[in-house]
Amino acid sequence: MHIDPLEKQWAQIVLAICGLFVTLIIIDALFHNITTPGNVETIDSASLHLSEEFAEDNLGVHRDENGNVSVKMVAGRYSFFPKEISVPAETNITFRWVSIDVLHGVHVPMTNMSTMIVPGFVAELQTSFPKPGDYPMLCNEYCGLGHDHMWGRIDVVE
Ligand code: CUA
């Protein structure tokens, strides 16, 4: 088979560039410890009701003896559970979210709270509310026909 010398030259250049990239990726992986995300927390969405943390009567706001506030929340078509919570303002709060069915999201305007809630995984994030008031929790991942009506409410108090 005849290959034009110029074409052959270009093919070699392209192969050399590909080889260079692969080599760089390997070097990077070896010396800079590239791994898949290792801090991903998984959970069985089908048996949330049997898990201690996300059992129905454990959902909502918790305050431990050191004053730390945490919130356990479940997202499911088409609501957040519990649908209304009350938390203190100007306090660092740890939210832990799980989905009971499909992919959801949660967005709370005016805060840094915006995350996907992927079935099978726990989404944890920390936020604080600068001032008292009513904050909506909105689902921001399309999850079905009722997506537009999937919301909840956070009552932030002094
Ligand atoms: Cu849940 Cu959109």
Backbone and ligand atoms as CSV (ligand in chain L), in Angstrom:
chain,resi,resn,atom,element,x,y,z
A,1,MET,N,N,0.846,-1.188,0.000
A,1,MET,CA,C,0.000,0.000,0.000
A,1,MET,C,C,0.885,1.243,0.000
A,2,HIS,N,N,0.524,2.151,-0.878
A,2,HIS,CA,C,1.342,3.355,-0.970
A,2,HIS,C,C,0.793,4.470,-0.093
A,3,ILE,N,N,1.655,5.016,0.729
A,3,ILE,CA,C,1.260,6.187,1.532
A,3,ILE,C,C,2.133,7.355,1.106
A,4,ASP,N,N,1.492,8.430,0.803
A,4,ASP,CA,C,2.218,9.625,0.412
A,4,ASP,C,C,3.173,10.040,1.539
A,5,PRO,N,N,4.433,10.352,1.241
A,5,PRO,CA,C,5.414,10.681,2.280
A,5,PRO,C,C,4.956,11.816,3.192
A,6,LEU,N,N,4.299,12.801,2.590
A,6,LEU,CA,C,3.846,13.932,3.410
A,6,LEU,C,C,2.785,13.482,4.410
A,7,GLU,N,N,1.877,12.595,3.905
A,7,GLU,CA,C,0.813,12.076,4.775
A,7,GLU,C,C,1.410,11.246,5.911
A,8,LYS,N,N,2.424,10.475,5.553
A,8,LYS,CA,C,3.090,9.630,6.534
A,8,LYS,C,C,3.741,10.489,7.625
A,9,GLN,N,N,4.346,11.583,7.157
A,9,GLN,CA,C,4.994,12.492,8.095
A,9,GLN,C,C,3.986,13.073,9.094
A,10,TRP,N,N,2.840,13.500,8.554
A,10,TRP,CA,C,1.807,14.063,9.425
A,10,TRP,C,C,1.252,13.001,10.378
A,11,ALA,N,N,1.065,11.790,9.871
A,11,ALA,CA,C,0.566,10.713,10.723
A,11,ALA,C,C,1.527,10.480,11.887
A,12,GLN,N,N,2.835,10.546,11.580
A,12,GLN,CA,C,3.820,10.350,12.641
A,12,GLN,C,C,3.763,11.483,13.669
A,13,ILE,N,N,3.568,12.702,13.166
A,13,ILE,CA,C,3.481,13.847,14.088
A,13,ILE,C,C,2.275,13.688,15.010
A,14,VAL,N,N,1.129,13.299,14.408
A,14,VAL,CA,C,-0.088,13.130,15.202
A,14,VAL,C,C,0.108,12.036,16.249
A,15,LEU,N,N,0.705,10.902,15.834
A,15,LEU,CA,C,0.953,9.810,16.785
A,15,LEU,C,C,1.883,10.265,17.900
A,16,ALA,N,N,2.904,11.046,17.525
A,16,ALA,CA,C,3.852,11.526,18.535
A,16,ALA,C,C,3.145,12.428,19.549
A,17,ILE,N,N,2.233,13.293,19.055
A,17,ILE,CA,C,1.508,14.187,19.971
A,17,ILE,C,C,0.615,13.368,20.905
A,18,CYS,N,N,-0.089,12.356,20.324
A,18,CYS,CA,C,-0.932,11.494,21.158
A,18,CYS,C,C,-0.091,10.805,22.222
A,19,GLY,N,N,1.055,10.296,21.792
A,19,GLY,CA,C,1.956,9.611,22.724
A,19,GLY,C,C,2.406,10.551,23.830
A,20,LEU,N,N,2.680,11.768,23.459
A,20,LEU,CA,C,3.111,12.763,24.443
A,20,LEU,C,C,2.017,13.000,25.487
A,21,PHE,N,N,0.765,13.150,25.004
A,21,PHE,CA,C,-0.340,13.387,25.941
A,21,PHE,C,C,-0.516,12.217,26.902
A,22,VAL,N,N,-0.505,10.992,26.333
A,22,VAL,CA,C,-0.688,9.813,27.188
A,22,VAL,C,C,0.432,9.752,28.223
A,23,THR,N,N,1.673,10.025,27.771
A,23,THR,CA,C,2.804,9.999,28.693
A,23,THR,C,C,2.623,11.030,29.808
A,24,LEU,N,N,2.169,12.225,29.430
A,24,LEU,CA,C,1.966,13.271,30.442
A,24,LEU,C,C,0.896,12.866,31.457
A,25,ILE,N,N,-0.175,12.235,30.940
A,25,ILE,CA,C,-1.251,11.803,31.853
A,25,ILE,C,C,-0.717,10.747,32.813
A,26,ILE,N,N,0.071,9.804,32.278
A,26,ILE,CA,C,0.622,8.745,33.141
A,26,ILE,C,C,1.576,9.349,34.186
A,27,ILE,N,N,2.437,10.254,33.735
A,27,ILE,CA,C,3.375,10.886,34.676
A,27,ILE,C,C,2.593,11.633,35.763
A,28,ASP,N,N,1.577,12.373,35.330
A,28,ASP,CA,C,0.769,13.120,36.277
A,28,ASP,C,C,0.085,12.191,37.279
A,29,ALA,N,N,-0.481,11.093,36.766
A,29,ALA,CA,C,-1.176,10.148,37.636
A,29,ALA,C,C,-0.207,9.520,38.634
A,30,LEU,N,N,1.033,9.260,38.190
A,30,LEU,CA,C,2.015,8.614,39.070
A,30,LEU,C,C,2.517,9.571,40.145
A,31,PHE,N,N,2.737,10.807,39.765
A,31,PHE,CA,C,3.413,11.719,40.704
A,31,PHE,C,C,2.488,12.711,41.388
A,32,HIS,N,N,1.280,12.851,40.873
A,32,HIS,CA,C,0.378,13.808,41.517
A,32,HIS,C,C,-0.860,13.142,42.059
A,33,ASN,N,N,-0.811,11.830,42.156
A,33,ASN,CA,C,-1.859,11.092,42.845
A,33,ASN,C,C,-3.272,11.382,42.324
A,34,ILE,N,N,-3.463,11.254,41.029
A,34,ILE,CA,C,-4.797,11.424,40.465
A,34,ILE,C,C,-5.596,10.144,40.701
A,35,THR,N,N,-6.746,10.288,41.337
A,35,THR,CA,C,-7.594,9.127,41.561
A,35,THR,C,C,-9.028,9.539,41.289
A,36,THR,N,N,-9.903,8.574,41.266
A,36,THR,CA,C,-11.320,8.905,41.198
A,36,THR,C,C,-11.690,9.504,42.550
A,37,PRO,N,N,-12.768,10.298,42.628
A,37,PRO,CA,C,-13.131,10.908,43.899
A,37,PRO,C,C,-13.252,9.853,44.987
A,38,GLY,N,N,-12.579,10.073,46.113
A,38,GLY,CA,C,-12.545,9.047,47.146
A,38,GLY,C,C,-13.437,9.364,48.318
A,39,ASN,N,N,-14.024,10.555,48.316
A,39,ASN,CA,C,-14.800,10.957,49.488
A,39,ASN,C,C,-16.297,10.891,49.197
A,40,VAL,N,N,-16.668,10.047,48.246
A,40,VAL,CA,C,-18.073,9.938,47.880
A,40,VAL,C,C,-18.763,8.971,48.837
A,41,GLU,N,N,-19.814,9.447,49.466
A,41,GLU,CA,C,-20.504,8.622,50.442
A,41,GLU,C,C,-21.738,8.009,49.789
A,42,THR,N,N,-21.850,6.712,49.840
A,42,THR,CA,C,-22.968,6.052,49.180
A,42,THR,C,C,-24.022,5.626,50.204
A,43,ILE,N,N,-25.227,5.426,49.700
A,43,ILE,CA,C,-26.319,4.983,50.569
A,43,ILE,C,C,-27.332,4.257,49.690
A,44,ASP,N,N,-28.035,3.303,50.280
A,44,ASP,CA,C,-29.031,2.561,49.517
A,44,ASP,C,C,-30.355,3.320,49.542
A,45,SER,N,N,-30.700,3.926,48.384
A,45,SER,CA,C,-31.901,4.758,48.333
A,45,SER,C,C,-33.174,3.970,48.619
A,46,ALA,N,N,-33.153,2.681,48.278
A,46,ALA,CA,C,-34.372,1.875,48.427
A,46,ALA,C,C,-34.669,1.568,49.893
A,47,SER,N,N,-33.670,1.668,50.765
A,47,SER,CA,C,-33.937,1.320,52.163
A,47,SER,C,C,-33.627,2.470,53.105
A,48,LEU,N,N,-33.857,3.694,52.618
A,48,LEU,CA,C,-33.618,4.875,53.465
A,48,LEU,C,C,-34.432,4.800,54.753
A,49,HIS,N,N,-35.686,4.281,54.618
A,49,HIS,CA,C,-36.566,4.224,55.779
A,49,HIS,C,C,-36.027,3.284,56.851
A,50,LEU,N,N,-35.090,2.417,56.454
A,50,LEU,CA,C,-34.512,1.480,57.414
A,50,LEU,C,C,-33.160,1.965,57.946
A,51,SER,N,N,-32.625,3.002,57.275
A,51,SER,CA,C,-31.347,3.532,57.743
A,51,SER,C,C,-31.617,4.346,58.994
A,52,GLU,N,N,-30.666,4.390,59.883
A,52,GLU,CA,C,-30.898,5.155,61.104
A,52,GLU,C,C,-30.971,6.641,60.798
A,53,GLU,N,N,-29.996,7.091,60.003
A,53,GLU,CA,C,-29.889,8.531,59.797
A,53,GLU,C,C,-31.082,9.112,59.061
A,54,PHE,N,N,-31.537,8.403,58.023
A,54,PHE,CA,C,-32.592,8.970,57.193
A,54,PHE,C,C,-33.939,8.281,57.394
A,55,ALA,N,N,-34.093,7.626,58.525
A,55,ALA,CA,C,-35.408,7.089,58.876
A,55,ALA,C,C,-36.340,8.278,59.103
A,56,GLU,N,N,-37.636,8.046,58.875
A,56,GLU,CA,C,-38.567,9.166,58.853
A,56,GLU,C,C,-38.513,10.027,60.109
A,57,ASP,N,N,-38.447,9.373,61.298
A,57,ASP,CA,C,-38.516,10.191,62.513
A,57,ASP,C,C,-37.166,10.805,62.895
A,58,ASN,N,N,-36.152,10.614,62.051
A,58,ASN,CA,C,-34.869,11.254,62.320
A,58,ASN,C,C,-34.614,12.435,61.371
A,59,LEU,N,N,-35.570,12.656,60.464
A,59,LEU,CA,C,-35.365,13.729,59.487
A,59,LEU,C,C,-35.543,15.101,60.140
A,60,GLY,N,N,-34.975,16.103,59.496
A,60,GLY,CA,C,-35.142,17.460,59.989
A,60,GLY,C,C,-33.918,17.958,60.745
A,61,VAL,N,N,-34.171,18.906,61.637
A,61,VAL,CA,C,-33.091,19.657,62.289
A,61,VAL,C,C,-32.653,18.983,63.586
A,62,HIS,N,N,-31.338,18.873,63.747
A,62,HIS,CA,C,-30.763,18.325,64.977
A,62,HIS,C,C,-29.764,19.325,65.548
A,63,ARG,N,N,-29.711,19.387,66.838
A,63,ARG,CA,C,-28.698,20.228,67.468
A,63,ARG,C,C,-28.001,19.376,68.522
A,64,ASP,N,N,-26.673,19.225,68.389
A,64,ASP,CA,C,-25.990,18.368,69.358
A,64,ASP,C,C,-25.586,19.165,70.595
A,65,GLU,N,N,-24.946,18.467,71.547
A,65,GLU,CA,C,-24.662,19.114,72.842
A,65,GLU,C,C,-23.670,20.268,72.718
A,66,ASN,N,N,-22.887,20.300,71.604
A,66,ASN,CA,C,-21.948,21.411,71.404
A,66,ASN,C,C,-22.592,22.572,70.642
A,67,GLY,N,N,-23.872,22.458,70.355
A,67,GLY,CA,C,-24.561,23.542,69.661
A,67,GLY,C,C,-24.474,23.453,68.147
A,68,ASN,N,N,-23.835,22.374,67.618
A,68,ASN,CA,C,-23.749,22.232,66.162
A,68,ASN,C,C,-25.114,21.829,65.600
A,69,VAL,N,N,-25.474,22.485,64.522
A,69,VAL,CA,C,-26.778,22.203,63.926
A,69,VAL,C,C,-26.580,21.393,62.651
A,70,SER,N,N,-27.322,20.303,62.525
A,70,SER,CA,C,-27.284,19.522,61.288
A,70,SER,C,C,-28.711,19.245,60.849
A,71,VAL,N,N,-28.861,19.060,59.553
A,71,VAL,CA,C,-30.191,18.825,59.006
A,71,VAL,C,C,-30.133,17.612,58.085
A,72,LYS,N,N,-31.020,16.664,58.312
A,72,LYS,CA,C,-31.131,15.479,57.439
A,72,LYS,C,C,-32.355,15.668,56.571
A,73,MET,N,N,-32.148,15.599,55.263
A,73,MET,CA,C,-33.253,15.857,54.348
A,73,MET,C,C,-33.358,14.763,53.293
A,74,VAL,N,N,-34.585,14.450,52.924
A,74,VAL,CA,C,-34.844,13.499,51.848
A,74,VAL,C,C,-35.577,14.231,50.729
A,75,ALA,N,N,-35.123,14.009,49.500
A,75,ALA,CA,C,-35.811,14.541,48.337
A,75,ALA,C,C,-36.508,13.387,47.639
A,76,GLY,N,N,-37.754,13.619,47.246
A,76,GLY,CA,C,-38.497,12.584,46.537
A,76,GLY,C,C,-39.570,13.244,45.713
A,77,ARG,N,N,-39.998,12.558,44.644
A,77,ARG,CA,C,-41.030,13.161,43.813
A,77,ARG,C,C,-42.314,13.342,44.619
A,78,TYR,N,N,-42.858,14.548,44.809
A,78,TYR,CA,C,-42.304,15.832,44.394
A,78,TYR,C,C,-42.286,16.772,45.584
A,79,SER,N,N,-41.401,16.467,46.506
A,79,SER,CA,C,-41.301,17.320,47.681
A,79,SER,C,C,-39.958,17.098,48.358
A,80,PHE,N,N,-39.674,17.958,49.312
A,80,PHE,CA,C,-38.567,17.711,50.223
A,80,PHE,C,C,-39.183,17.275,51.541
A,81,PHE,N,N,-38.517,16.371,52.212
A,81,PHE,CA,C,-39.048,15.857,53.484
A,81,PHE,C,C,-38.033,16.105,54.587
A,82,PRO,N,N,-38.379,16.827,55.638
A,82,PRO,CA,C,-39.650,17.521,55.809
A,82,PRO,C,C,-39.748,18.728,54.888
A,83,LYS,N,N,-40.984,19.144,54.621
A,83,LYS,CA,C,-41.201,20.219,53.650
A,83,LYS,C,C,-40.871,21.581,54.247
A,84,GLU,N,N,-40.977,21.682,55.563
A,84,GLU,CA,C,-40.636,22.950,56.223
A,84,GLU,C,C,-39.701,22.669,57.384
A,85,ILE,N,N,-38.637,23.468,57.462
A,85,ILE,CA,C,-37.751,23.346,58.614
A,85,ILE,C,C,-37.499,24.736,59.173
A,86,SER,N,N,-37.059,24.759,60.414
A,86,SER,CA,C,-36.740,26.025,61.060
A,86,SER,C,C,-35.319,25.932,61.599
A,87,VAL,N,N,-34.466,26.892,61.199
A,87,VAL,CA,C,-33.060,26.865,61.621
A,87,VAL,C,C,-32.653,28.266,62.090
A,88,PRO,N,N,-31.598,28.327,62.900
A,88,PRO,CA,C,-31.145,29.629,63.388
A,88,PRO,C,C,-30.331,30.388,62.338
A,89,ALA,N,N,-30.406,31.710,62.379
A,89,ALA,CA,C,-29.608,32.554,61.480
A,89,ALA,C,C,-28.169,32.627,61.976
A,90,GLU,N,N,-27.264,33.021,61.080
A,90,GLU,CA,C,-25.850,33.251,61.403
A,90,GLU,C,C,-25.216,32.069,62.119
A,91,THR,N,N,-25.613,30.879,61.713
A,91,THR,CA,C,-25.083,29.663,62.327
A,91,THR,C,C,-24.635,28.735,61.208
A,92,ASN,N,N,-23.479,28.097,61.418
A,92,ASN,CA,C,-23.019,27.151,60.409
A,92,ASN,C,C,-23.843,25.866,60.513
A,93,ILE,N,N,-24.480,25.507,59.438
A,93,ILE,CA,C,-25.377,24.344,59.464
A,93,ILE,C,C,-24.913,23.322,58.431
A,94,THR,N,N,-24.856,22.069,58.858
A,94,THR,CA,C,-24.491,20.994,57.936
A,94,THR,C,C,-25.757,20.332,57.426
A,95,PHE,N,N,-25.942,20.396,56.120
A,95,PHE,CA,C,-27.085,19.741,55.497
A,95,PHE,C,C,-26.631,18.426,54.886
A,96,ARG,N,N,-27.411,17.377,55.110
A,96,ARG,CA,C,-27.158,16.095,54.446
A,96,ARG,C,C,-28.417,15.705,53.676
A,97,TRP,N,N,-28.230,15.539,52.358
A,97,TRP,CA,C,-29.356,15.294,51.464
A,97,TRP,C,C,-29.240,13.919,50.827
A,98,VAL,N,N,-30.385,13.238,50.723
A,98,VAL,CA,C,-30.435,12.004,49.936
A,98,VAL,C,C,-31.714,12.009,49.099
A,99,SER,N,N,-31.690,11.242,48.031
A,99,SER,CA,C,-32.877,11.096,47.198
A,99,SER,C,C,-33.476,9.721,47.436
A,100,ILE,N,N,-34.799,9.684,47.439
A,100,ILE,CA,C,-35.464,8.397,47.651
A,100,ILE,C,C,-35.829,7.754,46.322
A,101,ASP,N,N,-35.746,8.534,45.220
A,101,ASP,CA,C,-36.129,7.947,43.934
A,101,ASP,C,C,-35.185,8.346,42.790
A,102,VAL,N,N,-35.385,9.528,42.236
A,102,VAL,CA,C,-34.620,9.902,41.043
A,102,VAL,C,C,-33.697,11.077,41.358
A,103,LEU,N,N,-33.020,11.548,40.313
A,103,LEU,CA,C,-32.137,12.694,40.480
A,103,LEU,C,C,-32.939,13.959,40.793
A,104,HIS,N,N,-32.583,14.601,41.877
A,104,HIS,CA,C,-33.150,15.898,42.212
A,104,HIS,C,C,-32.005,16.887,42.426
A,105,GLY,N,N,-32.370,18.118,42.710
A,105,GLY,CA,C,-31.377,19.106,43.101
A,105,GLY,C,C,-32.003,19.972,44.161
A,106,VAL,N,N,-31.177,20.744,44.821
A,106,VAL,CA,C,-31.763,21.715,45.737
A,106,VAL,C,C,-30.999,23.021,45.603
A,107,HIS,N,N,-31.771,24.073,45.532
A,107,HIS,CA,C,-31.196,25.399,45.424
A,107,HIS,C,C,-31.913,26.309,46.409
A,108,VAL,N,N,-31.136,26.993,47.232
A,108,VAL,CA,C,-31.704,27.975,48.149
A,108,VAL,C,C,-31.131,29.331,47.781
A,109,PRO,N,N,-31.943,30.187,47.173
A,109,PRO,CA,C,-31.454,31.499,46.742
A,109,PRO,C,C,-30.834,32.273,47.897
A,110,MET,N,N,-29.836,33.079,47.599
A,110,MET,CA,C,-29.136,33.941,48.552
A,110,MET,C,C,-28.161,33.175,49.448
A,111,THR,N,N,-27.997,31.860,49.202
A,111,THR,CA,C,-27.028,31.096,49.985
A,111,THR,C,C,-26.149,30.311,49.008
A,112,ASN,N,N,-25.162,29.597,49.549
A,112,ASN,CA,C,-24.320,28.771,48.691
A,112,ASN,C,C,-24.938,27.394,48.474
A,113,MET,N,N,-26.169,27.187,48.947
A,113,MET,CA,C,-26.758,25.851,48.841
A,113,MET,C,C,-27.330,25.625,47.449
A,114,SER,N,N,-26.609,24.817,46.697
A,114,SER,CA,C,-27.054,24.419,45.377
A,114,SER,C,C,-26.311,23.138,45.057
A,115,THR,N,N,-27.021,22.032,45.074
A,115,THR,CA,C,-26.338,20.764,44.833
A,115,THR,C,C,-27.261,19.784,44.142
A,116,MET,N,N,-26.680,18.862,43.430
A,116,MET,CA,C,-27.450,17.754,42.902
A,116,MET,C,C,-27.653,16.747,44.027
A,117,ILE,N,N,-28.815,16.073,44.005
A,117,ILE,CA,C,-29.060,15.000,44.961
A,117,ILE,C,C,-29.214,13.728,44.138
A,118,VAL,N,N,-28.155,12.966,44.093
A,118,VAL,CA,C,-28.093,11.807,43.217
A,118,VAL,C,C,-28.495,10.562,43.993
A,119,PRO,N,N,-29.461,9.785,43.464
A,119,PRO,CA,C,-29.854,8.571,44.177
A,119,PRO,C,C,-28.628,7.688,44.427
A,120,GLY,N,N,-28.532,7.165,45.624
A,120,GLY,CA,C,-27.404,6.289,45.952
A,120,GLY,C,C,-26.252,7.004,46.627
A,121,PHE,N,N,-26.339,8.338,46.690
A,121,PHE,CA,C,-25.239,9.089,47.288
A,121,PHE,C,C,-25.767,10.113,48.299
A,122,VAL,N,N,-24.921,10.439,49.258
A,122,VAL,CA,C,-25.267,11.484,50.213
A,122,VAL,C,C,-24.603,12.777,49.762
A,123,ALA,N,N,-25.393,13.840,49.630
A,123,ALA,CA,C,-24.835,15.155,49.312
A,123,ALA,C,C,-24.751,15.949,50.608
A,124,GLU,N,N,-23.525,16.284,50.998
A,124,GLU,CA,C,-23.369,17.035,52.242
A,124,GLU,C,C,-22.822,18.412,51.930
A,125,LEU,N,N,-23.399,19.427,52.520
A,125,LEU,CA,C,-22.814,20.753,52.378
A,125,LEU,C,C,-23.149,21.615,53.573
A,126,GLN,N,N,-22.312,22.639,53.745
A,126,GLN,CA,C,-22.490,23.512,54.891
A,126,GLN,C,C,-22.877,24.894,54.400
A,127,THR,N,N,-23.777,25.498,55.135
A,127,THR,CA,C,-24.178,26.841,54.779
A,127,THR,C,C,-24.584,27.567,56.037
A,128,SER,N,N,-24.732,28.878,55.920
A,128,SER,CA,C,-25.327,29.623,57.016
A,128,SER,C,C,-26.219,30.696,56.402
A,129,PHE,N,N,-27.231,31.054,57.154
A,129,PHE,CA,C,-28.184,32.033,56.647
A,129,PHE,C,C,-27.886,33.379,57.298
A,130,PRO,N,N,-27.573,34.377,56.489
A,130,PRO,CA,C,-27.137,35.658,57.042
A,130,PRO,C,C,-28.209,36.372,57.859
A,131,LYS,N,N,-29.450,36.247,57.438
A,131,LYS,CA,C,-30.471,36.945,58.222
A,131,LYS,C,C,-31.767,36.150,58.283
A,132,PRO,N,N,-32.563,36.409,59.317
A,132,PRO,CA,C,-33.814,35.684,59.473
A,132,PRO,C,C,-34.742,35.944,58.293
A,133,GLY,N,N,-35.628,35.023,58.068
A,133,GLY,CA,C,-36.608,35.188,56.999
A,133,GLY,C,C,-37.027,33.850,56.441
A,134,ASP,N,N,-37.780,33.955,55.368
A,134,ASP,CA,C,-38.311,32.787,54.685
A,134,ASP,C,C,-37.439,32.473,53.481
A,135,TYR,N,N,-36.875,31.295,53.425
A,135,TYR,CA,C,-36.057,30.921,52.276
A,135,TYR,C,C,-36.706,29.725,51.587
A,136,PRO,N,N,-36.887,29.813,50.269
A,136,PRO,CA,C,-37.438,28.649,49.574
A,136,PRO,C,C,-36.351,27.619,49.281
A,137,MET,N,N,-36.713,26.349,49.328
A,137,MET,CA,C,-35.855,25.268,48.812
A,137,MET,C,C,-36.474,24.875,47.481
A,138,LEU,N,N,-35.709,24.951,46.430
A,138,LEU,CA,C,-36.261,24.658,45.110
A,138,LEU,C,C,-35.520,23.490,44.484
A,139,CYS,N,N,-36.276,22.598,43.844
A,139,CYS,CA,C,-35.615,21.524,43.093
A,139,CYS,C,C,-35.139,22.107,41.771
A,140,ASN,N,N,-33.870,21.925,41.482
A,140,ASN,CA,C,-33.364,22.500,40.231
A,140,ASN,C,C,-32.808,21.457,39.261
A,141,GLU,N,N,-33.266,20.215,39.420
A,141,GLU,CA,C,-32.969,19.195,38.410
A,141,GLU,C,C,-34.309,18.631,37.965
A,142,TYR,N,N,-34.528,18.584,36.658
A,142,TYR,CA,C,-35.816,18.075,36.177
A,142,TYR,C,C,-36.010,16.628,36.650
A,143,CYS,N,N,-37.115,16.395,37.362
A,143,CYS,CA,C,-37.298,15.072,37.957
A,143,CYS,C,C,-38.623,14.439,37.579
A,144,GLY,N,N,-39.376,15.088,36.692
A,144,GLY,CA,C,-40.645,14.508,36.273
A,144,GLY,C,C,-41.689,15.597,36.146
A,145,LEU,N,N,-42.932,15.169,35.910
A,145,LEU,CA,C,-43.985,16.130,35.621
A,145,LEU,C,C,-44.243,17.098,36.776
A,146,GLY,N,N,-43.970,16.673,37.993
A,146,GLY,CA,C,-44.245,17.533,39.144
A,146,GLY,C,C,-43.060,18.386,39.560
A,147,HIS,N,N,-42.011,18.362,38.746
A,147,HIS,CA,C,-40.774,19.086,39.089
A,147,HIS,C,C,-41.029,20.532,39.488
A,148,ASP,N,N,-41.898,21.215,38.705
A,148,ASP,CA,C,-42.152,22.632,38.962
A,148,ASP,C,C,-42.771,22.871,40.338
A,149,HIS,N,N,-43.384,21.839,40.887
A,149,HIS,CA,C,-44.086,22.021,42.154
A,149,HIS,C,C,-43.270,21.453,43.315
A,150,MET,N,N,-42.025,21.116,43.038
A,150,MET,CA,C,-41.194,20.517,44.095
A,150,MET,C,C,-40.423,21.610,44.812
A,151,TRP,N,N,-40.866,21.907,45.988
A,151,TRP,CA,C,-40.219,22.956,46.767
A,151,TRP,C,C,-40.457,22.707,48.249
A,152,GLY,N,N,-39.738,23.444,49.051
A,152,GLY,CA,C,-39.928,23.402,50.493
A,152,GLY,C,C,-39.610,24.782,51.046
A,153,ARG,N,N,-39.588,24.878,52.351
A,153,ARG,CA,C,-39.459,26.193,52.961
A,153,ARG,C,C,-38.539,26.119,54.170
A,154,ILE,N,N,-37.631,27.080,54.256
A,154,ILE,CA,C,-36.756,27.165,55.426
A,154,ILE,C,C,-37.088,28.453,56.173
A,155,ASP,N,N,-37.500,28.267,57.406
A,155,ASP,CA,C,-37.822,29.418,58.249
A,155,ASP,C,C,-36.575,29.713,59.078
A,156,VAL,N,N,-35.905,30.819,58.756
A,156,VAL,CA,C,-34.679,31.168,59.473
A,156,VAL,C,C,-35.039,32.156,60.579
A,157,VAL,N,N,-34.720,31.762,61.793
A,157,VAL,CA,C,-35.115,32.581,62.953
A,157,VAL,C,C,-33.884,33.139,63.653
A,158,GLU,N,N,-34.081,34.177,64.436
A,158,GLU,CA,C,-32.983,34.837,65.175
A,158,GLU,C,C,-32.276,33.844,66.086
L,1,CUA,CU1,CU,-37.169,17.151,42.083
L,1,CUA,CU2,CU,-37.119,18.477,40.131
